[in-house]
Amino acid sequence: MRVLGVDPGLTRCGVGVIEGTPGRPPRLVAVGVITTPADLALPLRLLRIEEGLTTWVREHRPEVVAVERVFADQNVLSVIGTAQASGLAMLVAARAGLPVHTHTPTEVKASITGSGRAEKAQVGAMVARILKLEAPPRPADAADAVALAICHLWRGGGEDRIAQAVARQEQARAQQAQARRATA
């Protein structure tokens, strides 16, 4: 499975693509950040982020997008910008027909380090270790995006397979019901 992780932000939006299957070490495909200058008008900043995310989806062809779930903390202005970038990530994924899953920072930290209270440095170090990199991706937003992708691969992969199996089962039932109506 190929997963695009997005650590949303207005100034630095971390992006990372990994490939793998649950139970096997993932492989880093690409990592980076989409940046916008703080003095640029908000609509133009949002446009740049949307264009950047669209390019990442087009170039790396993920099968699923994992986005950090926005949570309210003490800095409301920061939360608003993060939520706007998060919404763009979901919009770009939906436009491309990709499923979107959100994971909380605590969920990601726990998945990667074993502790939901891990520091950013610990998360980066574990990302490097898991992917067999010499150093964590920089800046921290990029490492966080890769951590999101790894978290989804490890935690969300099973959920995806269950949802797909349920959808196949429902489709088979609908086809059987249609066949019964046709013969009745």
N, C-alpha and C positions, 0 to 999 in steps of 0.2 A: 504494500500500500504506500502511496506517495502522499505525504501530508505537508500542507503549507501552514506553518504557525505564524500568527500575527500578534505582536505585542503592540497594541495601539497607542499612538501618541501623536500630538500635532507637530511637535518639533522633530522628534525622532520616532518613527514607526518601525519597529523591528520586524524583520521577515526572515523566515528560515524554512527550507524544504529538506525533509528527510525521506528516506525510503526504507522500508523494512516490513517485517511481519512480527507479530507478538511471539516472544520466545527466542528471537534471534537478534543479534546486535544490529541496530539501524545504521544506515550510511548517510552521511551528510551529502546533499546534492548542491545546495547553495545557501548562502547566508548574507544578510546585509541590512541596511536601514534605508528608509525613504525619509529624507529630511526636507524641512521647509523652514525658511527664515521667519523668526518671530515678528519681524516688522512688515511682513507681507499681509495683505488683507485676508481675513479669515476665509472668504469664499475661494480665493486663489490657492490658499494653503490646502483646503479640502480638495480642490480640483487636482493639485499635484499629488496628493496622497492617493486619490482614486486612480489617476493615470499610472502611478507607480505600481499599485496593487494589480491593476489590470495587466500591466506588462509582466509582472511576476507570474500571474496565473497563465497567461498566454505562453510564456517562455518555458515554464517548468511543469505545466500540465498536472497539477495535483489532483488527487481523487477526492480529497476532503480538505476542508479548511478549519483549523482550530484557532479560536480567538480568545484572548484573555477576557473573562467576564468582568465587566466594570463594577466596581463596588464603591460606595460612598465613604470617603474618609474626611479628614478635616479641611482639606483644600478643595472647596466646591468648584472653583474655576478650573483646576486641574482635572477634576472628574468630568466636567462638561466637555473639555477638549478630548479627553480619552474616549468618552462615549461617542462623540462625533466620529472619531477615527475608527472606532469599533463598528459603528453603523456602516461606514464605508466598506470595511472589510466584508461584512455580511452581504451588503448590496452587490459588491463585485462577485462574490462567490455565487450568490443567487442568480445573477445575470449569466454566469457561466454554467449554471445547472449543477453546482456542486453543493453537497451537504455541508452545513456549518454546525460546529459544536463549540460550546463555550466551556471554559474551565477556570475556576477561581485561582488566584495566586497561591492560596494555601494548598489547593489540590495539586497544582503543578509542583510546588516545592516538595510536598510529601511524596509524590510519585518519583521525582528525580533524586531526592536526597534521603528520603525516609523521615523527614521532619517538615511539618507544615510551617515551622518558624525559621527555616534556614535563611541565612543571609544571602544577598546577591552573589557574593564571592563563592560561597559554597555551591550555589546553583551552577554558576559558570564552570567551576572546577569539575563538577559531576558531568556536565554536558561534555566537556573535553574528554573526560575519562570514558564515558559511555561510547562516544564516537571515535575514540582513539586519536584525538587531536593533540598536538604538542601544547597548545594553549587554548583557553576559552575564546570563543568568538568575541570580537570587540566591535562596538561598545556593548555594554551590558544589555541594552535593548535587543541586540541581535542574539545574544546568548539566551535571553528570556524567550524570544520567538522560537528558537530551536527547542528549548525546554518544553514549551507548549506543544510543539509537534511530537516530541518524544512521549509526553504525557498522554496525548491523544492516541498515539500508536499503541501504547501499553494499556491504557484504560478504556479508550473509546473503540478500539478495534473490535473487541468482543461485542459491544453494544451495536456496532454497525452490522456485524454478521447476524446478530439476533434479529435486528430490524429487517434485514434483507430476507431472512428465512421466513419471518412473519408475512412479509409482503408477497413472497412466492406462494405461501400457503393460502393466503386470501385470494390471490389471483387464480389458483387452482380450484378453490371452492366456487368462485364466480363462474369459471368455465364449466364446471360440473353442473351448476344450477342452470346455466344457459343451455347446456346440452339436454338436460332433463325437460326444460320448457320446450325445446325444439322437437323432442320426440313425443311430447304429451298431446 
